Amino acid sequence: MADRHNRDIDRKPAPLPEPLPVPCGDSHAHLEIVTNTEPDHPEIAKVIAEAKSVGIDRLVQVGYSADQSQWCVRLAELFPNVVAAVALHPNEAPVVEDLESELARISEIAKHPKVRAIGETGLDFFRTEPELQDRQRYSFKRHIQMAKDLDKTLVIHDRDAHRAVLDTLDEVGAPDRTVFHCFSGDAEMARECVAKGYILSFAGTVTFKNAPQLREALKLVPSHQLLVETDSPFLAPMPHRGALNTPSQIPNILRFMAAERGDDLVELVGSISNNLNRIFGPF
């Protein structure tokens, strides 16, 4: 993952959008990739301040390895409007040298009071070859149990593995708060997730011209089961697709979501803002 991350930070950031009329938050960001710095670097403070200037006053910093999860906690300790999620990414879990040791580290880090979620975990059959997928499933199940044992929200990464993810949640039993990060399914999957009480988080991908299935799914989700995210530095929304993404791009995604759903912007933003606090706790 590191090579991809290094390529992404070379892009120029998208311009700041018009501020929201009411504040909201980013439910999934990777600020260490946006800036490639330590948590106390001025560049991090600048990214967070820019987000706040357009109405994004809270964010969830998300982990993908044990070392980087510790980085997430350090960031959350420095900024009162940041909370952390910690995990081994589905593509990391099958290839780490000592999976049990890494899972034990994640479990210990997760006890920190500013860690509000276990994630991103899940299944990724796009990048993980078939012979490693059983190890990936094992890691996913361990993360699910960790979330339940610690009463943390579960944040799921699902790529080309929709049915396997849903079946694993049915098999093991999903935590009370289960979020599908950067939802990538269709309307049928959205209906199933909604019926099971899962939370669907939409990223800039919903604005892409080649994603009509996401827009159909978006229309089906009750407002109390919706979140919004950047997955920064990836997936900058239109009209800035390809730019470096930051939490300050949330207003562009929210305006698109409101227009697509036919919702009043203030009401939709207020509902998603409330969902963020309900799902990840007080900031």
Backbone as CSV, one residue per row, in Angstrom:
resi,resn,N_x,N_y,N_z,CA_x,CA_y,CA_z,C_x,C_y,C_z
1,MET,0.816,-1.206,0.000,0.000,0.000,0.000,0.856,1.265,0.000
2,ALA,2.072,1.158,0.496,2.887,2.362,0.647,3.188,3.025,-0.693
3,ASP,3.482,2.243,-1.740,3.801,2.836,-3.033,2.632,3.640,-3.563
4,ARG,1.446,3.087,-3.436,0.257,3.804,-3.894,0.090,5.099,-3.116
5,HIS,0.297,5.045,-1.811,0.154,6.229,-0.975,1.132,7.322,-1.389
6,ASN,2.357,6.942,-1.664,3.351,7.937,-2.043,2.991,8.609,-3.364
7,ARG,2.390,7.858,-4.283,1.968,8.458,-5.538,0.840,9.453,-5.314
8,ASP,-0.072,9.147,-4.410,-1.234,9.999,-4.213,-0.880,11.353,-3.626
9,ILE,0.127,11.441,-2.777,0.407,12.717,-2.135,1.081,13.689,-3.095
10,ASP,1.450,13.230,-4.299,2.051,14.127,-5.273,1.016,14.984,-6.000
11,ARG,-0.256,14.689,-5.857,-1.292,15.440,-6.568,-1.604,16.754,-5.863
12,LYS,-2.144,17.713,-6.606,-2.545,18.981,-6.018,-3.919,18.837,-5.383
13,PRO,-4.148,19.500,-4.240,-5.463,19.399,-3.585,-6.543,20.108,-4.376
14,ALA,-7.757,19.621,-4.252,-8.908,20.274,-4.872,-9.164,21.609,-4.174
15,PRO,-9.710,22.601,-4.898,-10.003,23.896,-4.262,-11.089,23.772,-3.209
16,LEU,-11.074,24.688,-2.242,-12.070,24.651,-1.174,-13.450,24.996,-1.727
17,PRO,-14.482,24.265,-1.301,-15.845,24.539,-1.754,-16.516,25.633,-0.923
18,GLU,-17.711,25.990,-1.327,-18.525,26.911,-0.534,-18.846,26.256,0.803
19,PRO,-18.736,26.990,1.904,-19.019,26.386,3.215,-20.460,25.895,3.326
20,LEU,-20.647,24.879,4.146,-21.986,24.384,4.440,-22.740,25.365,5.329
21,PRO,-24.070,25.380,5.232,-24.845,26.264,6.112,-24.881,25.785,7.560
22,VAL,-24.662,24.486,7.770,-24.585,23.908,9.115,-23.431,22.915,9.126
23,PRO,-22.801,22.678,10.281,-21.605,21.826,10.302,-21.916,20.343,10.156
24,CYS,-20.906,19.630,9.684,-20.990,18.177,9.567,-19.590,17.624,9.805
25,GLY,-19.368,16.365,9.447,-18.065,15.753,9.674,-17.716,14.764,8.584
26,ASP,-16.485,14.322,8.582,-15.962,13.335,7.641,-15.806,12.022,8.395
27,SER,-16.553,11.013,7.992,-16.548,9.755,8.746,-15.405,8.820,8.379
28,HIS,-14.534,9.233,7.421,-13.450,8.323,7.038,-12.373,9.090,6.293
29,ALA,-11.232,9.291,6.954,-10.116,10.006,6.347,-8.800,9.355,6.743
30,HIS,-7.790,9.571,5.898,-6.425,9.088,6.150,-5.486,10.286,6.030
31,LEU,-5.412,11.076,7.087,-4.640,12.317,6.992,-3.146,12.079,6.876
32,GLU,-2.667,10.959,7.382,-1.226,10.705,7.291,-0.811,10.523,5.831
33,ILE,-1.742,10.114,4.978,-1.426,9.963,3.559,-1.584,11.297,2.837
34,VAL,-2.518,12.114,3.303,-2.698,13.443,2.706,-1.409,14.249,2.808
35,THR,-0.742,14.188,3.976,0.404,15.060,4.235,1.738,14.334,4.306
36,ASN,1.724,13.017,4.561,2.955,12.245,4.739,3.834,12.856,5.828
37,THR,3.201,13.206,6.958,3.902,13.850,8.066,3.524,13.194,9.385
38,GLU,4.131,13.677,10.458,3.753,13.259,11.797,2.472,14.001,12.236
39,PRO,1.753,13.484,13.231,0.480,14.098,13.633,0.584,15.550,14.085
40,ASP,1.740,15.942,14.644,1.881,17.303,15.152,2.463,18.270,14.125
41,HIS,2.574,17.857,12.884,3.127,18.729,11.846,2.122,19.826,11.483
42,PRO,2.589,21.043,11.199,1.666,22.124,10.832,0.780,21.807,9.632
43,GLU,1.241,20.955,8.737,0.416,20.610,7.577,-0.864,19.897,7.981
44,ILE,-0.778,19.070,9.026,-1.973,18.398,9.526,-2.947,19.425,10.091
45,ALA,-2.453,20.327,10.901,-3.309,21.361,11.468,-3.961,22.197,10.371
46,LYS,-3.223,22.438,9.288,-3.769,23.217,8.169,-4.916,22.478,7.502
47,VAL,-4.764,21.194,7.261,-5.830,20.404,6.629,-7.086,20.417,7.496
48,ILE,-6.909,20.243,8.802,-8.055,20.239,9.714,-8.703,21.616,9.774
49,ALA,-7.898,22.672,9.786,-8.439,24.035,9.820,-9.180,24.371,8.535
50,GLU,-8.655,23.940,7.392,-9.347,24.182,6.130,-10.698,23.484,6.099
51,ALA,-10.734,22.265,6.621,-12.014,21.556,6.685,-13.012,22.314,7.559
52,LYS,-12.555,22.768,8.698,-13.449,23.507,9.599,-13.947,24.793,8.951
53,SER,-13.136,25.423,8.116,-13.523,26.680,7.474,-14.694,26.507,6.511
54,VAL,-14.933,25.269,6.036,-16.064,25.020,5.145,-17.165,24.214,5.833
55,GLY,-17.077,24.103,7.169,-18.149,23.482,7.932,-17.927,22.048,8.336
56,ILE,-16.726,21.515,8.111,-16.424,20.127,8.507,-15.632,20.178,9.802
57,ASP,-16.343,20.050,10.918,-15.742,20.302,12.226,-15.376,19.045,12.997
58,ARG,-15.575,17.867,12.416,-15.218,16.598,13.057,-14.731,15.630,11.993
59,LEU,-13.848,14.720,12.383,-13.446,13.682,11.430,-12.998,12.426,12.166
60,VAL,-13.150,11.317,11.451,-12.704,10.008,11.934,-11.463,9.635,11.141
61,GLN,-10.334,9.514,11.842,-9.048,9.132,11.245,-8.941,7.609,11.327
62,VAL,-8.743,6.960,10.184,-8.936,5.515,10.081,-7.625,4.772,9.859
63,GLY,-7.498,3.646,10.543,-6.280,2.851,10.521,-6.282,1.732,9.505
64,TYR,-5.069,1.307,9.111,-4.925,0.171,8.200,-3.751,-0.732,8.568
65,SER,-2.993,-0.399,9.608,-1.930,-1.264,10.119,-1.760,-0.944,11.596
66,ALA,-1.013,-1.773,12.300,-0.820,-1.516,13.729,-0.042,-0.224,13.951
67,ASP,1.046,-0.037,13.200,1.838,1.186,13.368,1.020,2.422,13.002
68,GLN,0.333,2.368,11.886,-0.446,3.532,11.456,-1.654,3.749,12.360
69,SER,-2.201,2.691,12.948,-3.293,2.861,13.916,-2.815,3.633,15.142
70,GLN,-1.573,3.380,15.544,-1.014,4.159,16.644,-0.880,5.622,16.240
71,TRP,-0.533,5.901,14.992,-0.493,7.268,14.462,-1.879,7.904,14.595
72,CYS,-2.912,7.141,14.284,-4.290,7.651,14.385,-4.615,8.087,15.811
73,VAL,-4.216,7.289,16.766,-4.484,7.622,18.160,-3.726,8.883,18.558
74,ARG,-2.487,9.004,18.126,-1.714,10.211,18.435,-2.397,11.449,17.869
75,LEU,-2.916,11.342,16.658,-3.631,12.473,16.061,-4.870,12.819,16.887
76,ALA,-5.629,11.806,17.272,-6.850,12.038,18.052,-6.545,12.659,19.410
77,GLU,-5.391,12.309,19.980,-4.994,12.923,21.248,-4.690,14.410,21.091
78,LEU,-4.210,14.801,19.913,-3.813,16.187,19.678,-4.983,17.102,19.325
79,PHE,-6.027,16.544,18.713,-7.128,17.360,18.211,-8.450,16.884,18.813
80,PRO,-9.154,17.746,19.544,-10.400,17.326,20.191,-11.507,16.956,19.218
81,ASN,-11.431,17.425,17.972,-12.480,17.125,17.001,-12.150,15.920,16.122
82,VAL,-11.152,15.123,16.544,-10.752,13.924,15.807,-10.888,12.704,16.713
83,VAL,-11.489,11.636,16.180,-11.479,10.336,16.844,-10.848,9.330,15.888
84,ALA,-10.497,8.165,16.430,-9.731,7.193,15.652,-10.490,5.891,15.454
85,ALA,-10.180,5.241,14.332,-10.548,3.852,14.084,-9.246,3.096,13.845
86,VAL,-9.151,1.865,14.345,-7.894,1.119,14.252,-8.149,-0.291,13.733
87,ALA,-7.204,-0.774,12.901,-7.375,-2.114,12.321,-6.189,-2.459,11.438
88,LEU,-6.205,-3.709,10.976,-5.370,-4.130,9.855,-6.258,-4.131,8.613
89,HIS,-5.860,-3.410,7.601,-6.602,-3.370,6.348,-6.705,-4.783,5.763
90,PRO,-7.800,-5.101,5.064,-7.924,-6.441,4.481,-6.773,-6.841,3.572
91,ASN,-6.116,-5.872,2.945,-4.977,-6.217,2.097,-3.683,-6.354,2.880
92,GLU,-3.645,-5.802,4.083,-2.471,-5.927,4.937,-2.497,-7.236,5.728
93,ALA,-3.680,-7.595,6.212,-3.789,-8.738,7.119,-3.207,-10.035,6.561
94,PRO,-3.417,-10.375,5.298,-2.893,-11.650,4.801,-1.385,-11.678,4.597
95,VAL,-0.732,-10.520,4.603,0.688,-10.496,4.241,1.615,-10.067,5.373
96,VAL,1.070,-9.687,6.535,1.948,-9.335,7.649,2.675,-10.590,8.128
97,GLU,3.861,-10.386,8.672,4.698,-11.528,9.049,4.087,-12.317,10.197
98,ASP,3.527,-11.628,11.183,2.951,-12.287,12.357,1.561,-11.716,12.606
99,LEU,0.546,-12.345,12.010,-0.819,-11.835,12.082,-1.322,-11.794,13.514
100,GLU,-1.053,-12.817,14.294,-1.560,-12.851,15.671,-0.975,-11.709,16.500
101,SER,0.295,-11.446,16.320,0.927,-10.348,17.050,0.317,-9.008,16.644
102,GLU,0.078,-8.821,15.356,-0.515,-7.572,14.887,-1.936,-7.405,15.399
103,LEU,-2.705,-8.479,15.401,-4.068,-8.406,15.936,-4.053,-8.084,17.426
104,ALA,-3.101,-8.640,18.143,-2.996,-8.347,19.572,-2.659,-6.875,19.791
105,ARG,-1.793,-6.319,18.961,-1.464,-4.899,19.068,-2.701,-4.038,18.794
106,ILE,-3.441,-4.376,17.751,-4.654,-3.619,17.422,-5.640,-3.672,18.583
107,SER,-5.818,-4.843,19.170,-6.750,-4.994,20.285,-6.348,-4.121,21.460
108,GLU,-5.050,-4.005,21.716,-4.580,-3.181,22.829,-4.756,-1.695,22.502
109,ILE,-4.388,-1.296,21.284,-4.563,0.104,20.878,-6.033,0.502,20.944
110,ALA,-6.909,-0.415,20.612,-8.342,-0.122,20.536,-8.958,0.220,21.888
111,LYS,-8.262,-0.042,22.963,-8.796,0.263,24.291,-8.711,1.751,24.633
112,HIS,-7.973,2.504,23.844,-7.834,3.936,24.090,-9.198,4.612,23.978
113,PRO,-9.516,5.549,24.868,-10.853,6.160,24.850,-11.184,6.937,23.585
114,LYS,-10.191,7.391,22.838,-10.485,8.108,21.608,-10.555,7.198,20.384
115,VAL,-10.380,5.907,20.600,-10.636,4.930,19.536,-12.101,4.548,19.608
116,ARG,-12.846,4.898,18.587,-14.298,4.683,18.595,-14.737,3.594,17.630
117,ALA,-13.800,3.066,16.850,-14.194,2.064,15.860,-13.059,1.097,15.581
118,ILE,-13.443,-0.083,15.115,-12.513,-1.083,14.603,-12.649,-1.059,13.087
119,GLY,-11.590,-0.614,12.420,-11.668,-0.517,10.975,-10.519,0.309,10.430
120,GLU,-10.188,0.188,9.154,-11.083,-0.483,8.263,-10.658,-1.935,8.109
121,THR,-11.642,-2.803,8.263,-11.451,-4.231,8.119,-12.476,-4.726,7.110
122,GLY,-12.391,-5.986,6.740,-13.364,-6.507,5.794,-12.724,-7.465,4.827
123,LEU,-13.208,-7.459,3.592,-12.711,-8.356,2.553,-12.467,-7.573,1.274
124,ASP,-11.378,-7.917,0.585,-11.023,-7.269,-0.666,-10.522,-8.346,-1.615
125,PHE,-11.416,-8.773,-2.506,-11.040,-9.824,-3.451,-10.484,-9.243,-4.751
126,PHE,-10.345,-7.923,-4.806,-9.751,-7.279,-5.970,-8.234,-7.371,-5.920
127,ARG,-7.659,-7.116,-4.740,-6.198,-7.090,-4.620,-5.619,-8.335,-3.943
128,THR,-6.445,-9.087,-3.238,-5.922,-10.250,-2.514,-6.190,-11.519,-3.310
129,GLU,-5.131,-12.241,-3.642,-5.259,-13.441,-4.451,-5.997,-14.542,-3.686
130,PRO,-6.641,-15.474,-4.385,-7.489,-16.484,-3.744,-6.803,-17.270,-2.632
131,GLU,-5.508,-17.569,-2.798,-4.839,-18.396,-1.786,-4.641,-17.672,-0.458
132,LEU,-4.804,-16.350,-0.439,-4.683,-15.587,0.807,-6.038,-15.155,1.383
133,GLN,-7.107,-15.491,0.702,-8.412,-14.987,1.128,-8.915,-15.634,2.417
134,ASP,-8.537,-16.865,2.689,-8.940,-17.483,3.959,-8.311,-16.748,5.138
135,ARG,-7.066,-16.341,4.989,-6.395,-15.574,6.050,-7.074,-14.207,6.215
136,GLN,-7.502,-13.639,5.118,-8.212,-12.373,5.164,-9.549,-12.527,5.894
137,ARG,-10.257,-13.602,5.591,-11.528,-13.872,6.283,-11.306,-14.046,7.784
138,TYR,-10.255,-14.772,8.133,-9.943,-14.981,9.550,-9.720,-13.648,10.244
139,SER,-8.939,-12.771,9.632,-8.677,-11.460,10.219,-9.965,-10.664,10.354
140,PHE,-10.815,-10.690,9.338,-12.094,-9.984,9.389,-12.926,-10.472,10.576
141,LYS,-13.018,-11.773,10.739,-13.792,-12.323,11.854,-13.213,-11.893,13.205
142,ARG,-11.908,-11.859,13.310,-11.277,-11.417,14.562,-11.606,-9.945,14.836
143,HIS,-11.607,-9.129,13.801,-11.953,-7.715,13.978,-13.418,-7.546,14.371
144,ILE,-14.298,-8.336,13.777,-15.715,-8.269,14.153,-15.878,-8.573,15.633
145,GLN,-15.229,-9.638,16.085,-15.331,-10.013,17.492,-14.736,-8.944,18.398
146,MET,-13.630,-8.336,17.947,-12.994,-7.266,18.710,-13.963,-6.093,18.894
147,ALA,-14.651,-5.734,17.826,-15.614,-4.630,17.901,-16.721,-4.950,18.893
148,LYS,-17.183,-6.178,18.888,-18.254,-6.558,19.826,-17.733,-6.609,21.260
149,ASP,-16.556,-7.164,21.452,-16.003,-7.275,22.804,-15.760,-5.902,23.431
150,LEU,-15.340,-4.929,22.610,-14.993,-3.598,23.115,-16.120,-2.589,22.937
151,ASP,-17.243,-3.023,22.383,-18.377,-2.141,22.088,-17.945,-0.962,21.234
152,LYS,-17.265,-1.272,20.134,-16.831,-0.256,19.182,-17.603,-0.435,17.873
153,THR,-17.733,0.633,17.130,-18.308,0.571,15.793,-17.378,-0.227,14.881
154,LEU,-17.963,-0.980,13.951,-17.193,-1.727,12.959,-17.233,-0.969,11.638
155,VAL,-16.064,-0.712,11.052,-15.961,-0.002,9.778,-15.435,-0.980,8.729
156,ILE,-16.260,-1.229,7.715,-15.984,-2.294,6.750,-15.472,-1.747,5.427
157,HIS,-14.384,-2.353,4.959,-13.879,-2.179,3.598,-14.352,-3.379,2.803
158,ASP,-15.063,-3.120,1.715,-15.629,-4.195,0.890,-15.345,-3.878,-0.569
159,ARG,-14.463,-4.661,-1.173,-14.207,-4.477,-2.604,-14.287,-5.819,-3.320
160,ASP,-15.221,-5.897,-4.244,-15.448,-7.114,-5.029,-15.713,-8.321,-4.131
161,ALA,-16.366,-8.071,-2.996,-16.590,-9.161,-2.031,-17.942,-8.995,-1.321
162,HIS,-18.913,-8.392,-2.006,-20.165,-8.030,-1.339,-20.821,-9.206,-0.627
163,ARG,-21.047,-10.291,-1.373,-21.766,-11.427,-0.777,-20.959,-12.059,0.359
164,ALA,-19.668,-12.149,0.186,-18.833,-12.757,1.221,-18.838,-11.916,2.492
165,VAL,-18.819,-10.597,2.350,-18.864,-9.726,3.526,-20.192,-9.890,4.256
166,LEU,-21.286,-9.823,3.519,-22.611,-9.957,4.148,-22.782,-11.318,4.803
167,ASP,-22.314,-12.361,4.141,-22.446,-13.710,4.712,-21.587,-13.869,5.958
168,THR,-20.405,-13.255,5.974,-19.544,-13.330,7.155,-20.200,-12.611,8.334
169,LEU,-20.797,-11.464,8.091,-21.503,-10.756,9.161,-22.658,-11.587,9.695
170,ASP,-23.372,-12.262,8.805,-24.463,-13.141,9.252,-23.922,-14.305,10.084
171,GLU,-22.807,-14.863,9.640,-22.227,-16.025,10.318,-21.736,-15.679,11.715
172,VAL,-21.002,-14.589,11.828,-20.355,-14.228,13.098,-21.285,-13.399,13.976
173,GLY,-22.153,-12.622,13.348,-23.016,-11.699,14.082,-22.420,-10.304,14.055
174,ALA,-23.112,-9.384,13.416,-22.579,-8.031,13.271,-22.675,-7.259,14.577
175,PRO,-21.734,-6.363,14.838,-21.851,-5.454,15.987,-23.085,-4.556,15.845
176,ASP,-23.462,-3.931,16.941,-24.641,-3.067,16.914,-24.490,-1.918,15.929
177,ARG,-23.274,-1.422,15.758,-23.015,-0.303,14.843,-22.026,-0.786,13.788
178,THR,-22.536,-1.010,12.590,-21.739,-1.538,11.493,-21.840,-0.603,10.306
179,VAL,-20.688,-0.104,9.854,-20.638,0.891,8.780,-19.975,0.287,7.546
180,PHE,-20.642,0.406,6.397,-20.017,0.065,5.125,-19.356,1.318,4.578
181,HIS,-18.043,1.401,4.780,-17.261,2.552,4.313,-17.206,2.561,2.790
182,CYS,-17.313,3.759,2.212,-17.258,3.941,0.758,-18.133,2.885,0.077
183,PHE,-19.406,2.892,0.416,-20.333,1.873,-0.086,-20.192,1.745,-1.597
184,SER,-20.070,0.496,-2.059,-19.815,0.259,-3.484,-20.799,-0.730,-4.092
185,GLY,-21.856,-1.044,-3.351,-22.827,-1.998,-3.857,-23.906,-1.346,-4.712
186,ASP,-24.898,-2.157,-5.087,-26.003,-1.661,-5.893,-27.246,-1.508,-5.032
187,ALA,-28.388,-1.229,-5.674,-29.627,-1.009,-4.935,-30.041,-2.249,-4.155
188,GLU,-29.857,-3.431,-4.754,-30.246,-4.668,-4.068,-29.440,-4.852,-2.787
189,MET,-28.148,-4.621,-2.861,-27.316,-4.736,-1.664,-27.698,-3.680,-0.640
190,ALA,-27.977,-2.473,-1.098,-28.373,-1.411,-0.172,-29.636,-1.797,0.589
191,ARG,-30.606,-2.384,-0.103,-31.844,-2.808,0.568,-31.545,-3.826,1.659
192,GLU,-30.656,-4.779,1.360,-30.310,-5.797,2.350,-29.608,-5.170,3.547
193,CYS,-28.685,-4.256,3.288,-27.967,-3.597,4.377,-28.917,-2.767,5.243
194,VAL,-29.801,-2.041,4.608,-30.764,-1.222,5.353,-31.636,-2.111,6.231
195,ALA,-32.098,-3.224,5.684,-32.959,-4.129,6.451,-32.239,-4.689,7.670
196,LYS,-30.931,-4.842,7.581,-30.151,-5.391,8.692,-29.638,-4.312,9.646
197,GLY,-29.983,-3.061,9.360,-29.616,-1.982,10.265,-28.221,-1.437,10.074
198,TYR,-27.549,-1.784,8.970,-26.200,-1.304,8.737,-26.236,0.161,8.274
199,ILE,-25.111,0.834,8.472,-24.949,2.226,8.068,-24.164,2.253,6.760
200,LEU,-24.648,3.031,5.784,-23.967,3.135,4.501,-23.327,4.515,4.385
201,SER,-22.032,4.519,4.156,-21.280,5.763,4.037,-20.898,5.974,2.574
202,PHE,-21.243,7.137,2.044,-20.980,7.433,0.635,-19.828,8.413,0.510
203,ALA,-18.959,8.140,-0.469,-17.782,8.964,-0.737,-17.955,9.671,-2.075
204,GLY,-16.863,10.286,-2.557,-16.914,11.011,-3.812,-17.277,10.153,-5.005
205,THR,-17.143,8.841,-4.877,-17.508,7.934,-5.970,-18.968,8.088,-6.388
206,VAL,-19.839,8.497,-5.478,-21.252,8.630,-5.822,-21.464,9.740,-6.850
207,THR,-20.503,10.649,-6.981,-20.613,11.745,-7.943,-20.064,11.377,-9.315
208,PHE,-19.393,10.224,-9.425,-18.747,9.867,-10.693,-19.782,9.455,-11.735
209,LYS,-19.568,9.824,-12.968,-20.521,9.533,-14.045,-20.712,8.039,-14.260
210,ASN,-19.676,7.258,-13.966,-19.747,5.816,-14.211,-20.292,5.039,-13.018
211,ALA,-20.992,5.706,-12.095,-21.502,5.026,-10.890,-23.006,5.215,-10.707
212,PRO,-23.827,4.937,-11.724,-25.279,5.095,-11.548,-25.849,4.179,-10.477
213,GLN,-25.211,2.997,-10.274,-25.717,2.068,-9.270,-25.598,2.650,-7.864
214,LEU,-24.562,3.460,-7.632,-24.414,4.091,-6.315,-25.498,5.131,-6.090
215,ARG,-25.844,5.854,-7.124,-26.893,6.867,-6.968,-28.250,6.223,-6.709
216,GLU,-28.504,5.081,-7.345,-29.749,4.364,-7.068,-29.761,3.862,-5.634
217,ALA,-28.630,3.348,-5.170,-28.529,2.885,-3.783,-28.728,4.039,-2.813
218,LEU,-28.098,5.176,-3.099,-28.193,6.344,-2.225,-29.642,6.746,-1.966
219,LYS,-30.474,6.667,-2.983,-31.870,7.094,-2.863,-32.680,6.188,-1.942
220,LEU,-32.188,4.969,-1.707,-32.947,3.982,-0.936,-32.639,4.006,0.559
221,VAL,-31.589,4.708,0.952,-31.119,4.623,2.334,-31.831,5.666,3.194
222,PRO,-32.477,5.240,4.279,-33.074,6.220,5.193,-32.016,7.156,5.751
223,SER,-32.390,8.393,5.996,-31.400,9.386,6.422,-30.705,9.001,7.714
224,HIS,-31.371,8.234,8.588,-30.730,7.859,9.854,-29.710,6.738,9.686
225,GLN,-29.574,6.188,8.454,-28.578,5.159,8.186,-27.521,5.638,7.186
226,LEU,-27.365,6.944,7.075,-26.440,7.535,6.110,-25.243,8.185,6.807
227,LEU,-24.079,8.034,6.202,-22.900,8.821,6.553,-22.262,9.332,5.261
228,VAL,-21.353,10.275,5.407,-20.610,10.803,4.275,-19.132,10.789,4.633
229,GLU,-18.283,10.607,3.629,-16.847,10.515,3.873,-16.073,10.979,2.654
230,THR,-14.797,11.254,2.851,-13.920,11.519,1.710,-13.077,10.310,1.335
231,ASP,-12.706,9.459,2.305,-11.652,8.469,2.110,-10.396,9.160,1.614
232,SER,-10.213,10.421,2.061,-9.056,11.201,1.618,-7.760,10.459,1.995
233,PRO,-6.785,10.526,1.083,-6.621,11.439,-0.050,-7.150,10.917,-1.376
234,PHE,-7.955,9.853,-1.336,-8.448,9.233,-2.554,-9.833,9.781,-2.916
235,LEU,-10.266,9.546,-4.157,-11.668,9.679,-4.585,-12.233,11.084,-4.459
236,ALA,-11.478,12.096,-4.832,-12.022,13.457,-4.811,-13.292,13.519,-5.664
237,PRO,-14.325,14.171,-5.165,-15.596,14.199,-5.908,-15.526,15.109,-7.131
238,MET,-16.469,14.900,-8.026,-16.628,15.809,-9.143,-16.964,17.201,-8.598
239,PRO,-16.495,18.256,-9.222,-15.812,18.318,-10.516,-14.283,18.248,-10.406
240,HIS,-13.772,17.673,-9.332,-12.321,17.659,-9.100,-11.755,16.246,-9.051
241,ARG,-12.396,15.329,-9.746,-11.912,13.948,-9.749,-10.457,13.906,-10.209
242,GLY,-9.629,13.187,-9.465,-8.212,13.081,-9.777,-7.333,13.988,-8.938
243,ALA,-7.945,14.968,-8.260,-7.181,15.854,-7.383,-6.901,15.156,-6.055
244,LEU,-5.983,15.717,-5.278,-5.759,15.239,-3.917,-6.994,15.569,-3.086
245,ASN,-7.561,14.582,-2.468,-8.793,14.760,-1.690,-8.454,15.056,-0.235
246,THR,-9.240,15.925,0.387,-9.098,16.248,1.811,-10.487,16.340,2.428
247,PRO,-10.592,16.335,3.766,-11.910,16.429,4.395,-12.717,17.661,3.998
248,SER,-12.063,18.695,3.509,-12.783,19.907,3.107,-13.667,19.692,1.884
249,GLN,-13.569,18.547,1.235,-14.417,18.265,0.068,-15.781,17.684,0.430
250,ILE,-16.026,17.434,1.698,-17.323,16.901,2.122,-18.499,17.764,1.638
251,PRO,-18.435,19.115,1.683,-19.576,19.894,1.193,-19.964,19.574,-0.250
252,ASN,-18.999,19.308,-1.110,-19.324,18.953,-2.496,-20.109,17.648,-2.563
253,ILE,-19.700,16.678,-1.750,-20.398,15.390,-1.744,-21.802,15.555,-1.168
254,LEU,-21.936,16.292,-0.071,-23.235,16.471,0.558,-24.218,17.214,-0.350
255,ARG,-23.750,18.221,-1.042,-24.651,18.945,-1.960,-25.130,18.022,-3.077
256,PHE,-24.228,17.184,-3.567,-24.620,16.225,-4.600,-25.639,15.228,-4.041
257,MET,-25.373,14.707,-2.847,-26.287,13.739,-2.235,-27.674,14.336,-2.032
258,ALA,-27.739,15.561,-1.530,-29.030,16.206,-1.292,-29.793,16.383,-2.592
259,ALA,-29.106,16.819,-3.639,-29.768,17.022,-4.926,-30.253,15.696,-5.502
260,GLU,-29.444,14.669,-5.398,-29.802,13.362,-5.953,-30.999,12.754,-5.227
261,ARG,-31.062,12.946,-3.917,-32.149,12.385,-3.111,-33.392,13.282,-3.082
262,GLY,-33.228,14.529,-3.510,-34.328,15.478,-3.399,-34.541,15.942,-1.976
263,ASP,-33.470,15.959,-1.177,-33.545,16.357,0.230,-33.181,17.828,0.394
264,ASP,-33.730,18.443,1.415,-33.265,19.761,1.827,-31.844,19.614,2.371
265,LEU,-30.933,20.461,1.918,-29.532,20.324,2.307,-29.349,20.437,3.809
266,VAL,-29.960,21.423,4.429,-29.781,21.622,5.869,-30.299,20.417,6.647
267,GLU,-31.439,19.899,6.242,-31.995,18.739,6.953,-31.115,17.507,6.775
268,LEU,-30.630,17.280,5.559,-29.771,16.112,5.322,-28.468,16.225,6.104
269,VAL,-27.843,17.396,6.054,-26.588,17.591,6.778,-26.805,17.417,8.277
270,GLY,-27.886,17.959,8.797,-28.176,17.810,10.224,-28.351,16.360,10.625
271,SER,-29.041,15.592,9.786,-29.256,14.179,10.085,-27.947,13.407,10.061
272,ILE,-27.130,13.639,9.036,-25.854,12.924,8.946,-24.918,13.341,10.076
273,SER,-24.956,14.612,10.448,-24.139,15.084,11.572,-24.535,14.367,12.860
274,ASN,-25.831,14.232,13.072,-26.301,13.508,14.256,-25.889,12.040,14.204
275,ASN,-25.961,11.451,13.005,-25.549,10.055,12.851,-24.084,9.873,13.230
276,LEU,-23.252,10.808,12.810,-21.814,10.730,13.101,-21.576,10.643,14.605
277,ASN,-22.265,11.502,15.360,-22.094,11.484,16.820,-22.698,10.227,17.436
278,ARG,-23.792,9.745,16.898,-24.415,8.547,17.446,-23.550,7.320,17.202
279,ILE,-22.920,7.250,16.047,-22.181,6.062,15.656,-20.758,6.049,16.219
280,PHE,-20.145,7.226,16.335,-18.764,7.299,16.799,-18.612,7.960,18.162
281,GLY,-19.717,8.327,18.784,-19.649,8.903,20.120,-19.301,10.380,20.102
282,PRO,-19.264,11.010,21.260,-18.969,12.449,21.323,-17.539,12.757,20.902
283,PHE,-17.363,13.884,20.270,-16.046,14.326,19.823,-15.448,15.308,20.827
